[in-house]
Amino acid sequence: MSERAPAAPSELRPRKLARLPDGHPPVLLVTADAEEQFDWSAPLDRRNTAVSHMRAVVRAQQVCDRYGIRPTYVVDYPVATQPAGAGPLREIAQDGRCTLGAHLHPWVCPPFDEQVNPHNSFPGNLPRELEAAKLRETVRAVEAAFGAPPRCYQAGRFGIGPNTAELLEELGFEIDFSVCPPFDYSAEGGPDFSRFGCETYWFGRQRRLLGIPLTGAYVGWVQGGAHAVYRAATSPAGRALHAPGALATLRAVDRLRLSPEGFGPRHHRRLTEHLLAQGVRVFTWSFHTPSLEPGHTPYVRSEAELAQFLDRFRAYFEWFLGDIGGVAMTPLELRDALESARPSDSSVSCS
């Protein structure tokens, strides 16, 4: 594996790679965005704060329990402040079966001092004072609901910004899941992770924050310039020519994420094998809690699709923990393992 990670958004510099000890088995983390339900195809609206779907969180939790996995639920303000949202998670957390973190959707978290629009939906785009105020409100809500301050964070819409790392340090966070390679949100004013890798890293002023990217990559025989090829294929002209499907069929370029949302077992295995060959050892399986009840996300519209959705959890967990000898960890357990293997000042910088 290269000593230097792919280029990062400027807000993540400087940083250092965080590597597991030699011989450590591949690690699986599971994260879920515990958030309000809303129509993903409609404009954002502060009034969309319903969390009734959280009663269904037990569906994924039971699968995780079967495989000894303690998922991390990053919880946003509407979930934390409503009994229908916090209650189901509180029962799971009291048994030590999960980790709870924080998730910031600015448009539904006070103070409501900004306009609701796509640009402001990325919390890192907000003025420092406003991002800080919303983060503090989220932390207070999570602590009030569950009895302890969150130590893990994921920015809504992966909207990490130039002030985020410093704010996370000030608020006592230790882990961040806000990076989502190789996706590019710059068309809406968000970050561009198209050249970002899946390696874990230390960042922040003191380099004590652990960055754990969600797992995704361009997979195929086109590697140099994969993002440009994929972007051209998914343009209106490219879609009219059915270019994305052709590229996938030819195994030239496929943009994959380790998620049951829109990706099936063949994608999960292909992505994992691709990254293992590159030396990646930490894998993050991610999803949104509204997908656990039909009708809230594009990925699960019926009971049949829900059954298929949960089958994807089982198939991947069985394969990762069995066939390839991986282990499941919590983010804090992973941080401890990486800290124990951390070189001193000679550790490698990456920009």
Secondary structure, DSSP 8 states (H G I E B T S, - for coil): --SS-----GGG-SEEE----TT---EEEEEEEE-----TTS---TT----GGGGGHHHHHHHHHHTT---EEEE-HHHHTSHHHHHHHHHHHHTT--EEEEEE-GGGSS---S--STGGGSGGGS-HHHHHHHHHHHHHHHHHHHSS---EEEEGGG---TTHHHHHHHTT--EE----TT-B-GGGT--B-TT--S--EEETTTT-EEE----EEEESS--TTHHHHHHHHTSHHHHHTTHHHHHHHTTS-EEEESSSSS--HHHHHHHHHHHHHTT--EEEEEEEGGGGSTTSBTTB-SHHHHHHHHHHHHHHHHIIIIIT--EE--HHHHHHHHHHT--STT--EE-
